[in-house]
Amino acid sequence: MFDNIAARYDFLNHFLSLGIDIIWRKIAVREIAKINPKIILDVATGTGDLAIEISKLKPKKIIGIDISNNMLNVGRKKMIKKSLDHLIDMQYGDSENLNFNDNTFDAITAGFGVRNFENLDKGLKEIYRVMKCGGKLAILEPSEPKIFPFKQFYGLYFKGILPLLGNFFSKDNSAYEYLPNSVVEFPSREAFVRELEKVGFKDSKFKSLTFGIAALYTASK
Ligand SMILES: C[S@@+](CC[C@H](N)C(=O)[O-])C[C@H]1O[C@@H](n2cnc3c(N)ncnc32)[C@H](O)[C@@H]1O
C-alpha cells in the first residue's frame, strides 16, 4: 500500500494533518535528545521525515528502515538533496525481524509506523532487543481524542473527509480508508503503554498531542 502512495505521501501527510505532523516529530525528537544519542534507528522510516528531524541532534549515524522500497527511494532522494545521505542510511528492513545485533542503538524512534506492524508484539520485542541498556524509545501514533468537541470533529474529519481527500489525491482507493481503521484497531494509549512494559521497557508513558489526535509514547531500556 505504501509503495502505491509513496510519490504523494509527503504532500498528503502535511496537507491532511494541516502541517501539525511536523510539530509532532519535533516533540518526539526532543524526548530522545535528553540522552544525547549517537547511534539511532528509525523504524518504519518511510520517506525519512523523522530521520531528517533527528539529524538536527548531530548524531554519528541514523539508520532508517522500511519495507516499502518506493517510500525508501523517495526518502533517499531527499537525503541527497539535503546533503544528509552521509549521515542517514535508508535501508530495506522489516521491523519485525531486525537485521542488527542485540544492544546496538542508543535511541529508537517510530513515526506513525508501529500501527502497521503485522505482529505488534514481535516488532516491539525486536526494537527492545536491538536497543542498548539505558536507551530511549519514542513512538508517535495517531489516536482518538476523548473530549468534546475534538472527539466529534475528529470523527467527522478522520473518518469522513480525510479518506475522501486522501483517496482522491493519492489515486489509491483503499490507502486512506485503511488509515482511520488502523487507528481504531490500535490499542488504546493506556493499553499500548502496558504492551511496552510487557516487552520489558521501563518508564513507559504517553503524552497526548493536539487534544489527543496523536500520542507520543516514550520508554527506556
Ligand atoms: C505512515 S508511514 C510513516 C513514515 C514515517 N515514519 C513518517 O513519520 O512519516 C508508515 C511506514 O511503515 C512502514 N512499515 C509498515 N510495516 C513495517 C515493518 N514491519 N517494518 C518496517 N516498516 C514497516 C510502511 O512501509 C510505511 O512506510
The ligand as an ORCA input file, in Angstrom:
! r2SCAN-3c Opt
* xyz 0 1
  C       2.632      6.122      7.795
  S       4.214      5.658      7.203
  C       5.260      6.533      8.293
  C       6.518      7.023      7.676
  C       7.406      7.945      8.542
  N       7.888      7.285      9.727
  C       6.742      9.258      8.901
  O       6.852      9.685     10.052
  O       6.141      9.888      8.023
  C       4.324      4.016      7.796
  C       5.509      3.233      7.245
  O       5.617      1.994      7.966
  C       6.205      1.064      7.079
  N       6.074     -0.281      7.665
  C       4.960     -0.978      7.927
  N       5.241     -2.167      8.484
  C       6.601     -2.218      8.582
  C       7.508     -3.190      9.082
  N       7.094     -4.346      9.574
  N       8.823     -2.916      9.022
  C       9.278     -1.732      8.508
  N       8.461     -0.783      8.020
  C       7.135     -1.018      8.060
  C       5.432      1.307      5.791
  O       6.059      0.748      4.672
  C       5.383      2.842      5.777
  O       6.438      3.398      5.037
*
